[in-house]
Structure formats: C-alpha cells, structure tokens
Amino acid sequence: MMQSNLFEPLVLAHGQPMKNRFMLAPLTNQQSAPDGSATRFDVEWVERCAQGGYGLVQTCAATVQSTGRAFKGQLGIHSDTQLEGLKRMATVIRAGGALSGVQLHHAGHRAQPALGGVPAPASEDAVAGLRAMNIDQIVEIRDDFIRAARRAQQAGFDGVAVHGAFGFVVSEFLSPTLNRRQDRYGGSLENRSRFLFEILDGIRQACKPDFQIGLRLSVERYGLRVEELRDVVAAAFQQSKIDYLDLALWDSKQVVMDGPFAGRSMLSVFANLARGQARLGVAGKIRSARRALEVLEEGADFVLIGRAAILNSDFPNRVRQTPDFRAPELPVHADYLRQEGLSPPFINYMRTAWDGFVI
Ligand SMILES: Cc1cc2nc3c(=O)[nH]c(=O)nc-3n(C[C@H](O)[C@H](O)[C@H](O)COP(=O)(O)O)c2cc1C
C-alpha cells in the first residue's frame, strides 16, 4: 500500500462517502454549557477539525438523557433546546468538507450523581445499594437513543455513532459480569445484545434512508469477552445494521490476552470477519502517517485519531503534506495546546484528567 491509499474515498452503505480514511475519534472536552448546549468552543473545535482534513468528524459523547451524564461540561442531545448549537456544529463540519456524526451516549451505571446523573445499572449490585433497571427504564433509554438520533438528523448531521464502549450502558448490557439479568435483556449473548440491536434497528427505522449509523465497541475490562463481541459484530455486519464499526482500542497493536483468540492481534480478530458493505476502523495510538498506513495494511478501512487530533487538529492535512509526519511527543505545554486552538476548559481537562499529557 502507498501513502495515497489513506486519501482514497471510502464508500459507506448509506449517504455520502468519506473523502479519505481519517475519522476524528469522539473526544470529550468538557466545554459545553451546564445544560449540555454546545458553546462557541464546541463549534470552533469541530470546525477546526473539519478544516483539518478529516473524512468524518464525530462529536464527543453526547448524552441521550440528562440523567445519563458522566462528565462535567458534557454535550447533550437529549432536548430540543440543544438543537440550535448542534445545528451550528453540523453546519461548520459540512462547510469544512467533512461528514458529521454525533456520538450517542448514556453512562448507565457510570452516570455521575454529582453532575445530576442517575446511575442506571443493568444488574442489582453493579453500584452498591442500587436496584437494577426495570424493563420500562430500559425501553425508555433505548427510545431516547433513537430520539437523539432523530435530533441529530434534524440538526443536519450525516449520522450518529452509538457509544457501546467502556462499560457505559450499551457495553454494560453486553457484559456477562455487569449484566446478570434473567429477562429478555440478560443471560444468553442474544439477550445481552438485544438492547444494542434494538437501538440500531430503531435508529435505522426512525431516520432517513441515507443516515449513517456507526457503532463503537471496546473489548477490554468490564467483563467483556472478545469472542462474544466478535459474534455481535459478525451479526451486525451480516445483517447490515451498521455503516461502520469503530473498534475502540487504547493501542491499535493490541494483542488478545486470553480466550480462543489469545496471541492474535485484536484488530485481526475483527478484520477477518465478512464485512458486507460495512466498514471497519480502529483507534489507539495512531500518531504517525506510517502507523495510519500500517493499520490499513492490517485490514482496517479507516483510522480513528484521538490524542493526535488534540495535538494537531489538522493531522490528516499534515500527513498529506508530509509523508513521514508524526504528532509531537507527550507531554506538551499548555501554551502549545492554546496555539493549536484548544479552549481553556479543554486544556484544563487534558491537564487534570489525562496524566502525562500537559506539562
Ligand atoms: C481527552 C479524551 C476524551 C475522550 N472522549 C471520548 C468520548 O467522548 N467517547 C469515546 O468513545 N471515547 C473517548 N475517548 C477515547 C478516544 O476516542 C480514543 O478511542 C482513545 O483516546 C484512543 O485513541 P488515541 O490513542 O488516538 O487517543 C477519549 C480520549 C481522550 C484522550
């Protein structure tokens, strides 16, 4: 493969193609208003990234219910009052030449009471002293994911990505340790993935035919089993439920530690599945032009750029201009991030929550 392969368009099953193989990873930045409305900082950040050359720009995790919140200053998509700011975000992303998506998020048992969150556990003892959700509560969260997707469409986004990673609600339902329900949402893998598939099917039905649906899954911690998630993804691919899978690794080179796929690269476990028209992307320490290309050679269709996008919001354009481009080494000075256009709250978040990022 050649560097130019990174800049080939990628046709998706619905809507417009990505103009290249770079997708902005969802990046929480704690810069939204207390009610979840987008601020000027939110709009400026996605505008910079769109102008920086990404094929698709995703928002940070956006709450589908006000009580599903996990982060201070988190973006919301749970109310029509948030439409105006979301419209501004969608508009600047399109003007910058990228496709746009909102990451739909509910923190589940990880919702933060100090921020107005109400923990919503799949099982009895995931959070000490808390009762498991009843069926009505589950159905309400499911329907709020679907309503939020319609809101994203109304705001002018090309699509959404369902946050199914990191033990948040969708990933919690998939986990055999966090989900020990005995009703139709728990037990067998089919039952544990019902919540996810009802969300995906509901979004497909509720939104226009060219709306793009992504799915982000993580495969570590929270009791998640690689071999089970592989079956879930195989079904999503075969039944054309998603336009793309975003495999959320912390290192795209990661090797499976145990179970039937031990010793293989995590990416290969998913890259070997029949994909149909769906596309596969991976995140995790992709910080150089060279690594981005290797990831395509290892079987992905596109790369997700997270921390390197915080360091260089124009990472794709830099790769195009400089074939051996590498993002700067960490840590960096706050001044550097300021010059790169990060807002004060975003810099503060990087300084306080991400060890070794800011000097
Ligand atoms: C500051 C920061 C905020 C993040 N916010 C989100 C988020 O809102 N949703 C999500 O799914 N992942 C989030 N992640 C994970 C990234 O999307 C990405 O998967 C991870 O950082 C690995 O990619 P990287 O090595 O390129 O940073 C975040 C990561 C960072 C560093």
The ligand as an SDF file (V2000), in Angstrom:
LIG
                    3D

 31 33  0  0  0  0  0  0  0  0999 V2000
   -9.4420   13.5730   26.0770 C   0  0  0  0  0  0  0  0  0  0  0  0
  -10.1090   12.3220   25.6170 C   0  0  0  0  0  0  0  0  0  0  0  0
  -11.5000   12.2790   25.5580 C   0  0  0  0  0  0  0  0  0  0  0  0
  -12.1410   11.1200   25.1100 C   0  0  0  0  0  0  0  0  0  0  0  0
  -13.5120   11.1240   24.9960 N   0  0  0  0  0  0  0  0  0  0  0  0
  -14.1480   10.0540   24.4640 C   0  0  0  0  0  0  0  0  0  0  0  0
  -15.5540   10.0840   24.2220 C   0  0  0  0  0  0  0  0  0  0  0  0
  -16.2450   11.0940   24.4320 O   0  0  0  0  0  0  0  0  0  0  0  0
  -16.1220    8.9710   23.7240 N   0  0  0  0  0  0  0  0  0  0  0  0
  -15.3930    7.8410   23.4500 C   0  0  0  0  0  0  0  0  0  0  0  0
  -15.9600    6.8480   22.9960 O   0  0  0  0  0  0  0  0  0  0  0  0
  -14.0580    7.8080   23.6380 N   0  0  0  0  0  0  0  0  0  0  0  0
  -13.4220    8.8830   24.1080 C   0  0  0  0  0  0  0  0  0  0  0  0
  -12.0560    8.8680   24.2340 N   0  0  0  0  0  0  0  0  0  0  0  0
  -11.2800    7.7460   23.6630 C   0  0  0  0  0  0  0  0  0  0  0  0
  -10.7930    8.1480   22.2600 C   0  0  0  0  0  0  0  0  0  0  0  0
  -11.8840    8.3340   21.3680 O   0  0  0  0  0  0  0  0  0  0  0  0
   -9.8430    7.1020   21.6530 C   0  0  0  0  0  0  0  0  0  0  0  0
  -10.5350    5.9080   21.4270 O   0  0  0  0  0  0  0  0  0  0  0  0
   -8.6420    6.8140   22.5530 C   0  0  0  0  0  0  0  0  0  0  0  0
   -8.1000    8.0290   23.0440 O   0  0  0  0  0  0  0  0  0  0  0  0
   -7.5540    6.0330   21.8160 C   0  0  0  0  0  0  0  0  0  0  0  0
   -7.1150    6.7220   20.6740 O   0  0  0  0  0  0  0  0  0  0  0  0
   -5.7790    7.6350   20.6770 P   0  0  0  0  0  0  0  0  0  0  0  0
   -4.6570    6.7510   21.1230 O   0  0  0  0  0  0  0  0  0  0  0  0
   -5.6660    8.0910   19.2450 O   0  0  0  0  0  0  0  0  0  0  0  0
   -6.0030    8.7510   21.6190 O   0  0  0  0  0  0  0  0  0  0  0  0
  -11.3930    9.9930   24.7190 C   0  0  0  0  0  0  0  0  0  0  0  0
   -9.9900   10.0480   24.7980 C   0  0  0  0  0  0  0  0  0  0  0  0
   -9.3590   11.1890   25.2130 C   0  0  0  0  0  0  0  0  0  0  0  0
   -7.8540   11.2340   25.2280 C   0  0  0  0  0  0  0  0  0  0  0  0
  1  2  1  0
  2  3  1  0
  2 30  2  0
  3  4  2  0
  4  5  1  0
  4 28  1  0
  5  6  2  0
  6  7  1  0
  6 13  1  0
  7  8  2  0
  7  9  1  0
  9 10  1  0
 10 11  2  0
 10 12  1  0
 12 13  2  0
 13 14  1  0
 14 15  1  0
 14 28  1  0
 15 16  1  0
 16 17  1  0
 16 18  1  0
 18 19  1  0
 18 20  1  0
 20 21  1  0
 20 22  1  0
 22 23  1  0
 23 24  1  0
 24 25  2  0
 24 26  1  0
 24 27  1  0
 28 29  2  0
 29 30  1  0
 30 31  1  0
M  END
$$$$
